[in-house]
Amino acid sequence: MQIAIAQPGQLPVDKSVSQGSLANGFNYFIKPYKGEPGRVAIYLVSKLGSMVETKNESGYMRLSAHLSLNNTQHFSKEDIQYLFLKTGSKADGSDIVYNGYDKTIYKFQLASYTPLVRNTMEWLRDVITPSTPAANLLQAQRDSTIRLIKESTTLFPQRVIEQLRPIQLGYSEFAEHPPIGSMAAMEKLSASGLEIFQKKWLRPDLQALIIVGDIDVTEMKKQIEAVFSSLPAAEINSDNTSFSINLSKTPGFVVVTDTAVRETTFTLAVQYPETDVITSESLRKKFVRDIFQQAMSNTLTTLATKNKDINATFLIRRAERGLDFAMLNIAANENNLEDHFQTVYKQLVQISRNGFPDSALAIAKAKMLQDANKMFAARGRLYARYYADQICNRFLYKIPDLPVESLYEQQQQLIASINSKDIGNCLQEFIHGVKHCFIVAPQQHRKKMPAKSDIDNWMATASKNK
């Protein structure tokens, strides 16, 4: 199969996806796919999350979504539970809705039986229709949210996660907008305030329906028009719905101790700007980081085989929109944390000077190409949700939903071009980048935990060693 490699500056979108919008601004994406016969994935994606909330509205987006799991304009609680069971979802809908900082997503995977698809669409239409909930339902959901907020500070591991949230979000504005909401906003919650919030933000132009599966495109367009055209077009305002974390220039340091923690874990996290895969160049940059992560993991595994006491891992992960973290995690007890850190960090400093061995690069590239070959071979059997997830990014962030065949061609070409200097530069970024450090340890060892100045001295000492 010969597929043209995308030219620098652009990557292709999946042309099998039918994209459109209704007169009221509601968006849709439809992809026929036979990989799961008789099945379809349906997503309702909203460009709305907790970042659009004011301090007094904290938690309103999640609250609105969870109210819809129990009652809507045209569906009773029993109707909703029956619908969820027919679609193979949990009766309480806990596996359907995702509430984030910059998005809210409802996900269904169901039989591509038109009446069931239509019924699902009708419930999703109700979800994004502003409404005034019954007082008892609002009170129940408010009480449930308050209970969860309290648990985030009292139960393990939630209470540890909550203390780490600001540093893991780069001390950004995102940390001030938890999707679950704030206690103060929930205590002051009113039906009128929630209704005002919904009328402002539940606009058709900020929503998209994504359908991937064993369906007829013309029939789906007909159903979408019939169900969602009744949503009133909202007056477009200039309020921002696009948010991104800016990199912090100040190193962060946090020590969290807890009675339920059994082992000390030391994390050194270096922030990178998130790479949106829009061009061939940005795709190559992503591959370089993927190979760097694999090479680092292999290095730490080799180190552990030589020193049985060393337990270290390396991971590059997305924190939130705009921010990636490269994270070196070292597990140790309170008495050997410095020794273990020095052993690991000295190894990384040495590699940063001498470069990764060619074998490390070859192994990492081979693993990545092997995974690419497996995915390409299984392209006709992938779950429909794989494609739905790609289309989500196309709608939310304008990131091309690169066809699997095109992705495979790009992988063969770009991975082959990656060299030791590329991944060496990534390690240099890690060694010299702005570092956040957080330590999670047993409560009884708090007094034995290092200060930020100690960590700085450890790194300086390791860097001086030849």
C-alpha positions in Angstrom: 0.0 0.0 0.0 1.5 3.3 -1.0 0.2 6.3 1.0 1.7 9.8 0.5 3.6 11.1 3.6 2.0 14.4 4.8 4.1 17.4 3.8 5.8 19.4 6.5 3.3 21.8 8.1 0.2 19.5 7.9 -1.1 16.1 8.8 -4.2 14.7 7.1 -7.5 14.2 8.8 -9.6 11.0 8.4 -11.5 11.7 5.2 -14.0 8.9 5.9 -15.4 11.1 8.7 -18.4 13.1 7.7 -18.3 16.4 9.6 -21.0 19.0 9.7 -23.2 21.3 11.8 -26.8 22.1 12.2 -28.4 25.5 11.7 -28.2 26.1 15.5 -24.5 25.4 15.5 -24.6 21.9 16.9 -21.6 19.9 15.5 -21.4 16.2 14.4 -18.8 13.8 13.2 -19.8 10.4 11.7 -17.5 7.6 10.7 -18.7 4.3 9.2 -16.7 1.5 10.6 -17.2 -2.3 10.3 -14.5 -3.4 12.8 -17.2 -4.1 15.4 -20.2 -5.5 13.4 -23.5 -4.4 14.8 -21.9 -2.0 17.2 -21.5 1.8 17.5 -19.7 4.2 19.7 -21.6 7.4 20.5 -19.9 10.4 22.3 -21.3 13.7 23.2 -18.3 16.0 23.6 -18.6 19.5 25.2 -15.9 22.2 25.2 -16.9 23.0 28.7 -15.3 22.0 32.0 -14.6 23.5 35.4 -12.3 26.2 33.9 -15.4 28.2 32.7 -16.8 28.3 36.2 -16.4 31.3 38.5 -15.5 30.9 42.1 -19.2 30.9 43.1 -20.0 28.4 40.3 -17.3 25.9 41.2 -18.6 22.4 40.5 -21.7 23.5 38.5 -20.6 21.7 35.3 -20.2 18.4 37.0 -23.4 18.9 39.0 -25.3 19.6 35.8 -23.9 16.4 34.2 -24.7 14.2 37.2 -28.2 15.6 37.6 -28.8 14.3 34.1 -27.9 10.8 35.2 -31.0 10.8 37.4 -33.7 12.8 35.7 -34.1 14.9 32.5 -36.9 16.7 30.8 -38.1 13.6 28.9 -36.5 10.8 30.9 -37.4 9.6 34.5 -34.8 7.9 36.6 -36.2 4.5 35.7 -36.1 5.4 32.0 -32.5 6.5 32.3 -31.5 3.3 34.1 -33.2 1.2 31.6 -31.5 3.1 28.7 -28.1 2.6 30.4 -28.7 -1.1 30.9 -29.7 -1.5 27.2 -26.5 0.2 26.1 -24.4 -2.0 28.4 -23.5 0.8 30.8 -23.7 0.8 34.6 -27.2 1.6 35.9 -25.9 4.6 37.8 -24.1 6.0 34.7 -20.7 6.2 36.5 -18.9 4.9 33.5 -20.6 7.2 31.0 -19.7 10.8 32.0 -16.2 12.3 32.3 -15.9 15.8 33.8 -12.6 17.6 33.2 -11.1 21.0 33.4 -11.7 21.9 29.8 -14.2 19.3 28.6 -17.1 17.1 29.5 -17.6 13.8 27.6 -20.5 11.3 27.6 -19.5 7.9 26.1 -21.7 5.1 25.0 -20.9 1.8 23.2 -24.0 0.0 22.1 -25.7 -2.0 19.5 -26.2 -0.1 16.2 -30.0 -0.6 16.4 -31.6 2.6 15.1 -34.3 2.9 17.8 -31.7 2.4 20.5 -29.3 4.9 18.9 -32.2 7.4 18.6 -33.2 6.9 22.2 -29.6 7.5 23.3 -29.5 10.7 21.2 -32.7 11.9 22.8 -31.3 11.5 26.3 -28.1 13.3 25.2 -30.2 16.2 23.8 -31.8 16.5 27.3 -28.3 16.6 28.9 -27.4 19.8 27.1 -30.8 21.4 27.4 -30.9 24.0 30.3 -33.5 23.0 32.9 -34.6 23.6 36.5 -34.2 20.4 38.5 -36.6 19.4 41.2 -35.7 20.7 44.6 -35.2 17.2 46.1 -33.0 16.0 43.2 -30.8 19.2 43.5 -30.5 18.8 47.2 -29.5 15.1 46.9 -26.9 15.8 44.2 -25.6 18.7 46.3 -25.3 16.5 49.4 -23.5 13.8 47.3 -21.0 16.3 46.0 -20.3 17.8 49.4 -19.7 14.2 50.7 -17.2 13.6 47.9 -15.4 16.9 48.6 -15.1 16.0 52.3 -13.8 12.6 51.3 -11.0 14.2 49.2 -9.6 15.6 52.4 -10.3 12.7 54.8 -10.0 9.4 52.9 -6.9 7.7 51.6 -5.6 8.0 48.8 -7.8 11.0 48.0 -6.4 13.2 50.7 -2.8 12.6 49.3 -3.9 13.2 45.7 -5.6 16.5 46.8 -2.4 17.8 48.4 -0.4 16.9 45.3 -2.8 18.5 42.9 -1.4 22.0 42.8 2.2 20.9 42.0 1.0 18.3 39.5 -0.8 21.0 37.7 2.2 23.2 37.6 0.7 25.6 40.2 -1.5 26.9 37.4 -5.0 28.3 37.4 -6.3 24.8 36.7 -5.5 23.9 40.3 -8.0 26.5 41.5 -10.8 24.9 39.4 -11.3 21.3 40.6 -14.0 19.7 38.5 -15.7 18.3 41.6 -16.2 21.9 42.8 -15.7 23.7 46.1 -17.4 23.3 49.5 -18.2 27.1 49.5 -20.0 27.0 46.1 -22.0 23.9 47.0 -23.1 25.3 50.3 -24.5 28.4 48.5 -25.9 26.4 45.5 -29.3 27.6 44.2 -31.6 26.4 41.5 -31.7 29.8 39.9 -27.9 30.2 39.9 -27.5 26.8 38.3 -30.1 27.7 35.6 -28.3 30.9 34.8 -25.0 29.0 34.4 -26.7 26.4 32.1 -28.3 29.0 29.9 -25.0 30.8 29.5 -22.9 27.7 28.7 -25.0 24.8 27.4 -24.8 26.2 23.8 -25.2 23.9 20.8 -22.1 25.4 19.1 -19.9 24.1 22.0 -21.2 20.6 21.6 -20.4 17.8 19.2 -21.9 14.3 18.6 -19.4 11.7 17.5 -20.7 8.5 16.0 -18.3 5.7 14.9 -19.5 2.2 14.0 -21.6 -0.1 11.9 -24.1 2.6 10.7 -25.5 4.3 7.6 -24.2 7.8 7.4 -27.3 9.2 5.7 -29.6 7.7 8.3 -27.4 9.1 11.2 -27.5 12.6 9.7 -31.3 12.3 9.5 -31.5 11.2 13.1 -29.2 14.0 14.3 -31.2 16.6 12.5 -34.4 15.3 14.0 -33.2 15.2 17.5 -30.8 18.1 18.0 -32.2 20.8 15.6 -34.7 21.7 18.3 -32.0 23.0 20.6 -32.2 26.8 20.5 -29.2 28.6 19.0 -27.6 30.6 21.8 -26.3 34.1 21.4 -22.6 33.7 20.8 -20.5 35.5 23.5 -16.8 36.2 23.7 -16.2 34.2 26.9 -13.1 32.0 26.6 -13.5 28.3 26.4 -9.9 27.5 25.4 -7.5 27.0 28.3 -3.9 26.0 28.6 -1.3 25.7 31.3 1.7 27.9 31.0 5.0 26.4 32.2 6.1 27.6 35.7 9.6 29.1 35.9 9.8 28.5 39.7 10.7 25.0 41.0 8.0 23.5 43.3 8.6 21.4 46.3 6.1 19.4 48.4 6.4 16.8 51.1 3.2 14.9 51.9 3.1 12.4 54.7 0.2 10.1 55.7 -0.5 7.4 58.2 -1.7 5.1 55.4 1.5 5.4 53.3 3.9 2.5 53.7 6.9 3.5 51.6 8.6 6.7 50.7 8.4 7.8 47.0 10.5 10.6 45.7 9.4 12.2 42.4 11.4 14.6 40.3 9.2 16.1 37.6 10.4 18.3 34.7 7.7 20.2 32.8 7.5 20.2 29.0 5.0 22.1 26.8 2.4 19.7 25.5 3.0 18.7 21.9 -0.1 19.0 19.7 0.4 16.5 16.9 -0.6 18.7 14.0 2.4 18.5 11.7 5.0 15.9 10.7 7.5 17.8 12.8 5.4 17.7 15.9 4.6 14.0 15.3 8.4 13.3 15.2 8.8 15.3 18.4 6.3 13.1 20.0 8.0 9.9 18.8 11.3 11.2 20.1 9.8 11.7 23.6 8.2 8.2 23.4 11.6 6.6 22.5 13.3 8.7 25.2 10.8 7.4 27.8 11.4 3.8 26.6 15.2 4.3 26.7 15.0 5.8 30.2 12.9 2.9 31.4 15.3 0.4 30.0 18.2 2.2 31.6 16.6 2.1 35.0 15.7 -1.6 34.6 19.3 -2.4 33.8 20.4 -0.3 36.8 18.0 -2.3 39.1 19.5 -5.6 37.9 22.9 -4.4 39.0 21.7 -2.9 42.3 18.8 -4.9 43.7 17.9 -2.1 46.2 17.2 0.4 43.4 13.5 0.8 42.5 13.1 3.6 40.0 10.7 4.3 37.1 10.4 7.0 34.4 7.3 8.3 32.8 6.2 11.1 30.5 2.6 11.9 31.0 0.1 14.7 30.2 -0.8 16.7 33.2 -3.5 18.8 31.6 -4.0 20.9 28.5 -0.6 22.5 27.6 1.5 20.7 30.2 3.5 17.4 30.1 5.6 16.1 32.9 8.7 13.9 32.6 8.7 12.1 36.0 11.6 10.2 37.6 10.1 8.2 40.5 12.4 6.6 43.2 11.0 4.4 45.9 13.2 4.0 49.0 13.0 3.9 52.8 13.7 7.0 54.9 17.3 5.9 55.6 18.6 5.4 52.0 16.7 8.0 50.0 19.8 10.1 49.4 21.9 7.1 48.4 19.3 5.8 46.0 18.8 9.2 44.5 22.5 9.8 44.0 22.9 6.4 42.4 20.1 7.0 39.9 20.9 10.6 39.2 24.6 10.1 38.7 23.7 7.5 36.1 21.5 9.9 34.2 24.2 12.7 34.4 26.8 10.3 33.0 24.5 9.4 30.1 23.8 13.0 29.5 27.5 13.5 29.0 28.3 10.4 27.0 25.0 9.8 25.3 22.8 6.8 25.3 24.5 3.6 24.0 23.4 2.7 20.5 21.9 -0.5 21.8 19.5 1.5 24.0 18.3 3.5 21.1 18.0 0.4 18.9 15.9 -1.5 21.5 13.6 1.4 22.1 13.0 2.0 18.4 12.5 -1.7 17.7 9.8 -1.8 20.5 8.0 1.2 19.1 8.1 -0.2 15.5 6.8 -3.5 16.8 3.9 -1.8 18.5 3.2 0.1 15.3 3.2 -3.1 13.2 0.7 -4.7 15.6 -1.6 -1.8 15.5 -1.5 -1.6 11.7 -2.2 -5.3 11.4 -5.2 -4.9 13.7 -6.5 -1.7 12.1 -9.7 -3.4 10.9 -10.4 -4.9 14.4 -9.8 -1.8 16.6 -12.6 -0.8 18.9 -14.7 2.0 17.6 -13.9 4.0 20.6 -10.3 4.3 19.4 -11.5 6.4 16.4 -14.0 8.2 18.5 -11.2 9.3 20.9 -9.2 10.6 17.9 -12.2 12.6 16.7 -12.6 14.1 20.2 -9.2 15.7 19.8 -10.1 16.9 16.4 -13.2 18.7 17.7 -11.7 20.0 21.0 -8.2 20.9 20.0 -8.1 20.9 16.2 -5.6 17.9 16.3 -5.9 15.9 13.1 -7.5 12.4 13.5 -4.7 10.8 11.5 -5.9 7.7 9.7 -4.2 4.5 10.9 -2.7 3.8 7.5 -1.2 7.3 7.4 0.1 7.0 11.0 1.8 3.8 10.1 3.6 5.3 7.1 4.7 8.3 9.3 5.9 5.9 12.0 8.1 3.9 9.5 9.7 7.1 8.1 10.0 9.2 11.3 11.1 6.6 13.8 13.9 5.6 11.4 15.2 9.2 11.4 15.5 9.4 15.2 19.1 9.2 16.5 21.0 9.2 19.7 21.4 13.0 19.6 17.6 13.4 19.6 17.0 11.4 22.8 20.2 12.8 24.3 18.7 16.3 23.9 15.6 15.1 25.8 17.8 13.9 28.7 19.6 17.3 28.6 16.2 19.0 28.9 15.4 16.8 31.9 18.8 17.4 33.6 18.7 21.2 33.1 14.9 21.9 33.2 12.9 23.5 35.9 12.2 20.7 38.3 9.3 20.1 40.6 9.9 17.7 43.4 7.3 16.0 45.6 7.8 13.3 48.2 5.1 11.0 49.6 6.1 9.3 52.8 4.8 7.6 56.0 3.7 10.0 58.6 6.2 8.8 61.2 9.1 9.7 58.9 8.2 13.3 58.2 11.1 14.7 60.3 13.5 12.6 58.3 12.4 14.0 54.9 14.9 16.2 53.0 14.3 19.9 52.5 14.4 21.5 49.0 18.0 22.7 49.7 19.0 19.1 50.4 17.6 18.0 47.0 19.5 20.8 45.3 22.7 19.7 47.0 22.1 16.1 46.0 21.7 17.1 42.3 24.7 19.4 42.4 26.9 16.6 44.0 25.8 14.0 41.5 26.5 16.5 38.6 30.0 17.1 39.8 31.0 13.4 39.8 33.0 12.3 36.7 
